[in-house]
Structure formats: C-alpha cells, structure tokens
Amino acid sequence: MRDNADGCARRIALNCSSDGFFGLEQVKLPDTSNATAHSSKNLEECKDWCLKNCSCSAYAISGGSGCITWTGDLVDIRVFTEGGENLYIRLASSELGNDYFLRGQGKGKTITTHYTESRGNELELPLFDIHTIRTATNNFSDDNKLGEGGFGPVYKGQLDDGEKIAVKRLSKDSVQGIHEFTNEVLVIAKLQHRNLVRLLGCCIEGEERLLVYEYLQNTSLDCFIFDRRRRAFLDWQKRLNIILGVARGLLYLHQDSRLKIIHRDLKASNILLDEELNPKISDFGTARIFKVDQIEENTNRVVGTYGYMSPEYAMGGIFSVKSDVFSFGVLVLEILSGKKNRMINQREARVNLLGRAWRLWTEGRCLEILDKAVGCAYPESKILQCIQVALLCVQEGSEDRPTMAEVVLMLGTESALLPQPQKPGFYIATPLMERNWSSSNKITVTIEGR
C-alpha cells in the first residue's frame, strides 16, 4: 500500500549491531523515493553495506540498477505469484530465530532456512496455512490430542486429500520453544531416511508455530515396551528389528547424511513406530549440527533425559556422537528387558538397569535380563550379542564406546568377535541421580552444567 500509515509495523525496534535480514521473494520492490543505487556492488557487498549502515532498512539486487538500498519506511511492497524481485528487510535478531526466509505466497509456498555451518546452503520446506491445520485437527480438539512434550502438545489431523498428519504445536509457555522449533526445522528439513520421522512442513502465522509430520499410528516405543499388555506384541524378531532400525537411523545422522547431527535426546518416547512397527527417530529440537571434522562440543546448558545421558554430558556438558551411542545402549537394554533405566534396590545397593545388566553379565547370567513377554522362541547367541553391544555402548569412558558404524557392523555380523565391555557409567546411585531421578524417566529436564 502507498499509505505508509497502514500495513506492517515493527514489533521489535532495530538494534543495528545485532540485526539481520528477512528475505521475501517474488515481490514488487518498495517505492524508491528513499532508495540509493550502488550499481557496482554484488549481492554480498550490498548486504554488507546495508548491515554496516544503521539507517539502511532493506536491500535488493535489481536487474537494471544493481544493488539498491532503502532507508526509513518501506512503501508499496506487493507480492506476486510470478516474477518479481528478491527483497531483504532488516529485522531485529530476536525476530529472525534461526534465519527464516519466507518464499512465495499462496499455494506451494515454502520456507527456506539458512544455516551457518554450511555457509549459505538452503533447505526448503512446505509452509502450511493455519486454516488448513485448524481444519485438519478439528481446531486442535482434545479428542485429536496424541500427547504433550516439552515443546508443546501434539495433535492428530487429516488433510483434505486424506493424508493423516501429526502436528506439534509450540506452547506459548515453552521457554525454549522458539529455539527448539527453529532447530528442528533446520536439522530435519532435508534428512531422508526410512528410520527418521518425516517432516512434511510447518506453519508460521501470527503467534502460531507448528510442525507437521507424517502420522505414525503406533505412537512411540515406550507405549509398547513399558506396557504390560502391549509388550506382548513385540516378539524377539520385532525387538531386534527395532534395535537395528534405530542403529541405522543414528548411523545416518552421525555419518551418512549431508550433515553430521548429534541427537542429544534419544530415548524410547522419541522412537515412533509405523504400522509394521518399524522405528523412526523423532524430536530433533535439541539436536546439534557438527562440522564434519568436529569431535565434541561443550555446553553450559545440558538438555536431555536422565537415564539416557552419558556421564561426560550430564556432569560436564561435553557431548559428541559417543553421547548418542550411550543413549542407544540404554535403549537397547530397555528394549530387551522391558524395564526403564531407573534406580532399584538390589542386594543392599541402589543400582539402575545398567547396574543390573552389568552384574548379570559379570556373573554369566545375562539372559535373565530378557523380558519374559518375549517367550521362549529366541536365539540365545543373538540376544547375548545384543546385550554385549549394549554394554559396550554404555561404558563409562566415551573413548571406549564404539561408533554407530561399528555398532551396525557388530549387530549385522553373526560371528563377530566382540571386545569385553568395561563397567558402565551411571550404574550405581550418585547424588546427581538421586536428586533428579523420578519414578518415570520420560520427562526431559534441563540442568546447568558446571
């Protein structure tokens, strides 16, 4: 609109030193009465010039004029369905999240995220409008509510074409919600693997932040292995398939995808099961992208779930691919035993599932850990192999744990000669564990590192 009293207004004032740019594509460029042409500058030089000049409110590259910068209000911006130019509008850093770039309008619009680790690579993701999501979920009806996590509630929905979806709705009370929302889009937008949940798109409209996933009718793994009735559906072969599927999914994240990703919150409730009980790793809100040659990282804000966190991460904030390996080992023992990794009294000592598995291993009785719901039809040698691999994964020293590539190789080779595991980390009660362990280890918690 030409009347600059109407239209969009800034919610947060600019700060100059920490501002960034929000990109709009296929638009009519603003009125040029307050614009300056810099014909010799390319796109990157245009951006740098605008960023260094606090009065610059937007920039663009026009075919006939080269670099154009604007000061003050931006008047008469219009969005086209075809053609138009790219316009980059200055916004406060808090408005940008993880650098969202909105592409297009109307049908077929997508969101593009730019991630600094790859120096400008782009990930495009379909963008749903809020009306479509409200219709699909019956206006976020409680009858369609599948559950709730730290991010917010999750709803079942169905699109007009009959496709079933799962919608994660960011809770307005979620302290880390915006960060986890942008992080999840950033991490999973271009990942494609049969053992990772598929992100179909997202919705960013007003205060709504929604992630749209494929719907998996069998919900999560914890609803099976920790349920007295439903665990009977998981015979030995199904449990082995779940273990192998999660292992392959983690290997893809760590090594085979275009990014090197540390999940940081691998647990039974974050493993979803499809119609045939195939596992899919989900919930990438706390995941981290590593550089290809990066070994580990240190954080003073530890996020994860007690019972699954490795000692070096829970106590010192150090995480790496070996942190995920530890979580995988815990998960394998839970799948085999049908028990949660929490503290129990045993022979006048307080131990958890890792402690019980370790004691049974050292006494040569480790088959006793197997869930009775598995029945009697199982190969003892394969179960012993899975238990040994799990114990190798939960060893106290991260350098002693195998990589996921080694785990997949060990699990896929019947006659593999495996090393003897060392004692696991966090297998007896410690002040940290006693203070924070609850009767259910599903709850994700945040602690401050040392």
C-alpha positions as CSV (number, residue, x, y, z in Angstrom):
1,M,0.0,0.0,0.0
2,R,1.2,3.5,-0.7
3,D,-0.2,4.9,2.5
4,N,2.6,4.0,4.9
5,A,0.3,4.5,7.9
6,D,-1.2,1.1,7.1
7,G,0.4,-2.3,6.5
8,C,3.2,-4.0,8.5
9,A,4.8,-2.3,11.5
10,R,7.9,-3.4,13.5
11,R,7.2,-5.3,16.7
12,I,10.8,-5.0,18.0
13,A,13.0,-2.0,17.4
14,L,16.2,-2.4,15.5
15,N,19.5,-2.6,17.4
16,C,21.9,-2.1,14.5
17,S,24.8,-4.1,15.8
18,S,22.8,-7.4,16.0
19,D,20.2,-7.0,13.3
20,G,19.8,-9.4,10.4
21,F,17.7,-9.7,7.2
22,F,14.5,-11.4,6.3
23,G,14.1,-12.4,2.7
24,L,11.0,-12.0,0.6
25,E,10.8,-13.5,-2.9
26,Q,8.6,-12.5,-5.9
27,V,7.8,-9.0,-4.7
28,K,7.5,-5.6,-6.2
29,L,10.3,-3.6,-4.8
30,P,9.3,-0.7,-2.5
31,D,8.9,2.9,-3.7
32,T,12.4,4.3,-4.5
33,S,11.9,7.8,-3.2
34,N,14.1,6.9,-0.2
35,A,16.4,4.5,-2.1
36,T,20.0,4.6,-3.3
37,A,21.5,2.7,-6.2
38,H,25.0,1.1,-5.9
39,S,25.4,-0.3,-9.4
40,S,28.9,-1.7,-8.8
41,K,28.0,-3.8,-5.7
42,N,27.0,-7.5,-5.9
43,L,24.5,-9.2,-3.5
44,E,27.0,-9.9,-0.8
45,E,28.6,-6.4,-0.9
46,C,25.1,-4.9,-1.0
47,K,24.2,-6.8,2.2
48,D,27.4,-5.8,4.0
49,W,26.9,-2.2,3.1
50,C,23.4,-2.2,4.4
51,L,24.4,-4.1,7.6
52,K,27.1,-1.5,8.4
53,N,24.7,1.4,7.9
54,C,22.2,1.6,10.8
55,S,19.8,3.7,8.7
56,C,19.5,1.1,6.0
57,S,16.2,-0.7,6.3
58,A,16.4,-3.1,3.3
59,Y,18.4,-4.0,0.2
60,A,17.9,-5.8,-3.1
61,I,19.6,-6.6,-6.4
62,S,17.6,-5.2,-9.3
63,G,18.5,-6.4,-12.8
64,G,18.7,-2.9,-14.2
65,S,20.2,-1.0,-11.3
66,G,22.3,-3.5,-9.4
67,C,22.4,-3.0,-5.6
68,I,19.6,-0.9,-4.2
69,T,19.3,0.1,-0.5
70,W,16.5,1.8,1.3
71,T,16.3,4.0,4.4
72,G,13.2,4.6,6.6
73,D,9.8,3.1,5.9
74,L,9.3,0.7,3.0
75,V,6.2,1.7,1.0
76,D,4.2,-0.1,-1.7
77,I,5.6,-3.7,-1.4
78,R,3.5,-6.2,-3.3
79,V,3.7,-9.9,-3.6
80,F,3.4,-11.5,-7.0
81,T,2.5,-15.1,-7.8
82,E,5.1,-15.0,-10.7
83,G,8.1,-12.8,-11.4
84,G,9.2,-10.0,-9.1
85,E,12.4,-9.4,-7.2
86,N,14.1,-10.6,-4.0
87,L,13.9,-8.1,-1.1
88,Y,15.9,-8.4,2.1
89,I,14.3,-6.5,5.0
90,R,16.2,-5.5,8.1
91,L,14.8,-7.1,11.3
92,A,15.9,-7.4,15.0
93,S,17.9,-10.6,15.6
94,S,15.2,-11.9,18.0
95,E,12.6,-11.8,15.2
96,L,14.7,-13.9,13.0
97,G,15.1,-17.1,15.1
98,N,17.4,-19.3,13.0
99,D,17.2,-17.1,9.9
100,Y,13.9,-18.0,8.4
101,F,13.3,-16.9,4.8
102,L,9.7,-17.0,3.6
103,R,9.3,-18.0,0.0
104,G,6.3,-17.1,-2.1
105,Q,2.7,-16.7,-1.2
106,G,-0.4,-18.9,-1.5
107,K,-0.3,-22.4,-2.9
108,G,3.0,-24.1,-3.0
109,K,4.8,-21.7,-0.6
110,T,7.8,-22.9,1.2
111,I,10.1,-21.8,4.0
112,T,13.9,-21.7,3.4
113,T,16.3,-21.9,6.3
114,H,19.9,-20.8,6.0
115,Y,22.4,-22.5,8.3
116,T,25.8,-21.0,9.1
117,E,27.6,-24.3,9.3
118,S,27.2,-24.8,5.6
119,R,27.8,-21.2,4.7
120,G,24.6,-20.4,2.9
121,N,23.2,-23.8,1.9
122,E,19.4,-23.7,1.8
123,L,16.7,-26.1,3.0
124,E,13.2,-25.7,1.5
125,L,10.2,-26.8,3.4
126,P,6.4,-26.6,2.6
127,L,4.6,-24.0,4.5
128,F,1.0,-24.8,5.7
129,D,-1.5,-22.0,6.5
130,I,-3.2,-22.0,9.9
131,H,-6.7,-22.6,8.4
132,T,-5.5,-25.9,6.9
133,I,-4.1,-27.0,10.2
134,R,-7.1,-26.0,12.2
135,T,-9.4,-27.8,9.8
136,A,-7.2,-30.9,9.8
137,T,-7.1,-31.1,13.6
138,N,-10.7,-30.1,14.2
139,N,-9.5,-26.8,15.7
140,F,-6.9,-28.6,17.9
141,S,-9.6,-30.7,19.5
142,D,-8.7,-32.6,22.7
143,D,-10.1,-35.7,21.0
144,N,-7.3,-35.4,18.5
145,K,-4.6,-34.8,21.1
146,L,-1.9,-37.5,20.9
147,G,0.2,-36.3,23.8
148,E,2.4,-33.4,25.1
149,G,6.1,-32.8,25.5
150,G,8.4,-30.0,26.4
151,F,7.8,-28.4,23.0
152,G,4.0,-28.4,23.4
153,P,1.0,-30.6,22.5
154,V,0.9,-33.0,19.6
155,Y,-2.4,-33.5,17.6
156,K,-3.5,-36.0,15.0
157,G,-5.0,-34.5,11.9
158,Q,-6.2,-35.3,8.4
159,L,-5.7,-33.1,5.3
160,D,-8.3,-32.6,2.6
161,D,-6.6,-35.3,0.4
162,G,-7.0,-37.9,3.2
163,E,-3.4,-37.8,4.3
164,K,-3.0,-38.2,8.1
165,I,-0.6,-35.9,9.9
166,A,0.8,-35.3,13.3
167,V,1.0,-31.6,14.3
168,K,3.4,-30.4,17.1
169,R,2.1,-27.0,18.4
170,L,4.5,-24.8,20.1
171,S,3.3,-24.0,23.6
172,K,3.2,-20.3,24.4
173,D,4.7,-21.2,27.8
174,S,7.6,-23.1,26.4
175,V,10.8,-21.2,27.4
176,Q,13.0,-22.9,24.8
177,G,10.2,-23.4,22.3
178,I,11.2,-20.9,19.6
179,H,14.8,-22.2,19.7
180,E,13.7,-25.8,19.5
181,F,11.2,-25.0,16.7
182,T,13.8,-23.4,14.5
183,N,16.4,-26.0,15.4
184,E,14.1,-28.9,14.5
185,V,13.3,-27.3,11.1
186,L,16.9,-26.6,10.5
187,V,18.1,-30.2,11.3
188,I,15.4,-32.4,9.8
189,A,14.1,-30.4,6.8
190,K,16.3,-32.3,4.2
191,L,17.0,-35.5,6.0
192,Q,15.6,-38.6,4.3
193,H,15.9,-42.0,5.9
194,R,13.4,-44.8,6.5
195,N,14.3,-44.7,10.2
196,L,13.8,-41.0,10.7
197,V,10.3,-39.4,11.1
198,R,9.4,-37.3,8.0
199,L,8.8,-33.6,8.4
200,L,6.1,-32.6,5.9
201,G,6.1,-28.9,6.6
202,C,5.5,-26.2,9.1
203,C,3.2,-23.3,9.9
204,I,4.3,-19.8,11.0
205,E,1.4,-17.5,11.3
206,G,0.8,-14.8,13.9
207,E,1.9,-16.4,17.2
208,E,1.4,-19.9,15.9
209,R,4.5,-22.1,15.4
210,L,3.5,-25.6,14.2
211,L,5.5,-28.6,12.8
212,V,3.7,-31.0,10.5
213,Y,4.9,-34.6,10.5
214,E,3.8,-37.9,8.9
215,Y,1.4,-39.7,11.2
216,L,2.5,-43.0,12.7
217,Q,-0.4,-44.9,14.1
218,N,1.5,-47.0,16.7
219,T,2.8,-43.9,18.6
220,S,6.0,-44.4,20.4
221,L,8.2,-47.3,21.5
222,D,7.7,-46.6,25.3
223,C,4.0,-47.2,24.9
224,F,4.9,-50.8,23.9
225,I,7.9,-51.9,25.9
226,F,6.8,-50.4,29.2
227,D,3.1,-51.5,28.9
228,R,2.2,-54.9,30.4
229,R,-0.3,-55.7,27.7
230,R,1.2,-54.2,24.6
231,R,4.7,-55.5,25.1
232,A,3.5,-58.9,24.2
233,F,3.1,-57.7,20.6
234,L,6.9,-57.3,20.5
235,D,8.4,-60.7,20.0
236,W,12.1,-61.2,19.6
237,Q,12.3,-60.6,15.9
238,K,10.3,-57.3,16.2
239,R,12.5,-56.1,19.0
240,L,15.6,-56.9,17.0
241,N,14.2,-55.1,14.0
242,I,13.6,-52.0,16.2
243,I,17.2,-52.2,17.6
244,L,18.7,-52.5,14.1
245,G,16.4,-49.7,12.7
246,V,17.4,-47.2,15.4
247,A,21.0,-48.1,14.9
248,R,20.8,-47.4,11.1
249,G,19.0,-44.2,11.8
250,L,21.7,-43.0,14.2
251,L,24.4,-44.0,11.8
252,Y,22.8,-41.9,9.1
253,L,22.7,-38.9,11.4
254,H,26.3,-39.3,12.5
255,Q,27.9,-40.2,9.3
256,D,25.8,-40.8,6.1
257,S,23.6,-37.7,5.9
258,R,24.6,-34.4,4.3
259,L,25.0,-33.0,7.9
260,K,26.7,-34.5,11.0
261,I,24.0,-34.5,13.6
262,I,24.1,-35.3,17.3
263,H,20.5,-36.0,18.5
264,R,21.2,-35.5,22.3
265,D,17.8,-36.8,23.4
266,L,17.5,-40.4,22.1
267,K,15.0,-42.3,24.3
268,A,12.1,-44.7,24.0
269,S,9.4,-42.0,23.8
270,N,11.3,-40.4,20.9
271,I,11.2,-43.6,18.8
272,L,8.0,-43.7,16.8
273,L,6.6,-46.9,15.3
274,D,4.8,-47.2,12.0
275,E,2.0,-49.6,11.0
276,E,4.5,-52.5,10.8
277,L,6.4,-51.5,13.9
278,N,9.3,-50.1,12.1
279,P,11.1,-47.5,14.2
280,K,11.6,-43.8,13.3
281,I,13.7,-41.5,15.3
282,S,11.9,-38.2,16.2
283,D,12.2,-35.0,18.1
284,F,15.2,-33.0,16.9
285,G,14.5,-29.9,19.0
286,T,17.7,-30.3,21.0
287,A,19.9,-31.8,18.2
288,R,23.2,-30.2,17.2
289,I,24.8,-29.9,13.8
290,F,28.6,-30.7,13.9
291,K,31.2,-29.8,11.4
292,V,32.5,-32.9,9.5
293,D,35.8,-32.9,11.4
294,Q,34.4,-31.9,14.8
295,I,34.8,-34.4,17.5
296,E,32.9,-32.9,20.5
297,E,31.4,-29.8,21.9
298,N,31.0,-28.3,25.4
299,T,27.8,-26.6,26.6
300,N,26.9,-25.0,29.9
301,R,23.2,-25.8,29.3
302,V,22.6,-29.6,29.4
303,V,19.4,-30.8,27.9
304,G,18.3,-34.3,27.8
305,T,16.6,-37.1,29.8
306,Y,18.1,-38.6,32.9
307,G,18.7,-42.3,32.5
308,Y,19.8,-41.8,28.9
309,M,22.5,-39.1,29.3
310,S,26.2,-40.1,29.2
311,P,28.3,-39.2,32.3
312,E,30.5,-36.7,30.4
313,Y,27.4,-34.9,29.2
314,A,25.3,-34.9,32.3
315,M,28.2,-34.0,34.6
316,G,30.4,-31.8,32.3
317,G,28.3,-30.7,29.4
318,I,30.5,-32.5,26.9
319,F,28.7,-34.2,24.0
320,S,29.6,-36.0,20.9
321,V,28.5,-38.9,18.7
322,K,29.5,-41.0,21.7
323,S,26.8,-39.4,23.8
324,D,24.2,-40.7,21.4
325,V,25.9,-44.1,21.5
326,F,25.5,-44.2,25.2
327,S,21.8,-43.4,24.9
328,F,21.5,-46.1,22.3
329,G,23.0,-48.7,24.6
330,V,20.5,-47.7,27.3
331,L,17.6,-48.0,24.8
332,V,18.8,-51.5,23.7
333,L,18.8,-52.7,27.3
334,E,15.3,-51.3,27.8
335,I,14.0,-53.0,24.6
336,L,15.5,-56.3,25.7
337,S,14.3,-56.1,29.3
338,G,11.0,-54.2,29.1
339,K,12.3,-52.2,32.1
340,K,13.0,-48.5,32.4
341,N,16.6,-47.4,33.4
342,R,15.8,-46.1,36.8
343,M,17.1,-46.8,40.3
344,I,16.1,-50.1,42.0
345,N,17.2,-51.7,45.3
346,Q,19.3,-54.8,44.8
347,R,21.4,-56.6,47.3
348,E,21.5,-53.6,49.6
349,A,22.7,-51.4,46.8
350,R,21.0,-48.8,44.7
351,V,21.5,-49.7,41.0
352,N,19.7,-49.0,37.8
353,L,19.1,-51.2,34.7
354,L,22.7,-50.7,33.6
355,G,23.9,-51.9,37.0
356,R,21.7,-54.9,36.9
357,A,22.8,-55.8,33.4
358,W,26.4,-55.4,34.4
359,R,26.1,-57.6,37.4
360,L,24.3,-60.3,35.4
361,W,27.0,-60.1,32.7
362,T,29.9,-60.5,35.2
363,E,28.1,-63.5,36.8
364,G,27.4,-65.1,33.4
365,R,23.6,-64.9,33.8
366,C,22.8,-62.0,31.5
367,L,20.0,-63.9,29.8
368,E,18.0,-63.3,33.0
369,I,17.5,-59.7,31.9
370,L,15.3,-60.6,29.0
371,D,11.7,-59.6,29.1
372,K,9.5,-62.7,29.8
373,A,7.0,-61.4,27.3
374,V,9.4,-62.4,24.6
375,G,8.6,-66.0,25.2
376,C,10.9,-68.9,24.6
377,A,11.5,-68.8,20.9
378,Y,14.6,-66.8,20.6
379,P,18.3,-67.4,19.6
380,E,20.4,-67.1,22.7
381,S,23.6,-66.2,20.9
382,K,21.9,-63.2,19.2
383,I,20.5,-61.9,22.5
384,L,23.9,-62.3,24.2
385,Q,25.4,-60.4,21.3
386,C,22.8,-57.5,21.7
387,I,23.5,-57.4,25.4
388,Q,27.2,-57.2,24.9
389,V,26.9,-54.5,22.3
390,A,24.6,-52.5,24.6
391,L,27.2,-52.8,27.4
392,L,29.9,-51.7,25.1
393,C,27.8,-48.6,24.2
394,V,27.3,-47.6,27.9
395,Q,30.9,-47.9,29.0
396,E,31.9,-45.1,31.3
397,G,34.7,-43.7,29.1
398,S,33.4,-42.2,25.8
399,E,36.7,-43.2,24.1
400,D,35.9,-46.9,24.9
401,R,32.4,-46.8,23.3
402,P,32.1,-48.0,19.6
403,T,30.9,-45.7,16.9
404,M,27.5,-46.3,15.4
405,A,29.2,-47.7,12.2
406,E,30.9,-50.3,14.4
407,V,27.6,-51.0,16.2
408,V,25.8,-51.6,13.0
409,L,28.6,-53.9,11.8
410,M,28.6,-55.9,15.1
411,L,24.9,-56.3,15.1
412,G,24.8,-57.4,11.5
413,T,27.6,-60.0,11.8
414,E,26.6,-63.3,13.4
415,S,30.1,-64.4,14.2
416,A,31.6,-61.1,15.1
417,L,34.3,-61.3,17.9
418,L,33.4,-58.5,20.3
419,P,35.6,-56.9,22.9
420,Q,34.8,-57.4,26.5
421,P,32.9,-54.4,27.9
422,Q,34.2,-52.3,30.8
423,K,32.0,-51.1,33.6
424,P,29.1,-48.8,32.6
425,G,28.7,-45.2,33.5
426,F,25.9,-44.2,36.0
427,Y,25.2,-47.8,37.0
428,I,25.0,-47.1,40.8
429,A,23.4,-44.3,42.7
430,T,25.1,-40.9,42.7
431,P,24.0,-37.6,44.4
432,L,23.1,-36.2,40.9
433,M,21.0,-39.2,40.0
434,E,19.3,-39.5,43.4
435,R,18.3,-35.8,43.3
436,N,16.9,-35.8,39.8
437,W,15.6,-39.3,39.1
438,S,11.8,-39.6,39.1
439,S,9.5,-42.6,39.0
440,S,9.3,-42.1,35.3
441,N,12.2,-41.1,33.1
442,K,10.1,-39.8,30.3
443,I,10.4,-36.2,31.4
444,T,13.0,-34.1,29.6
445,V,14.9,-31.8,32.0
446,T,17.4,-29.0,31.8
447,I,20.3,-28.6,34.2
448,E,23.1,-26.1,34.3
449,G,26.5,-27.5,33.6
450,R,29.4,-26.8,35.8
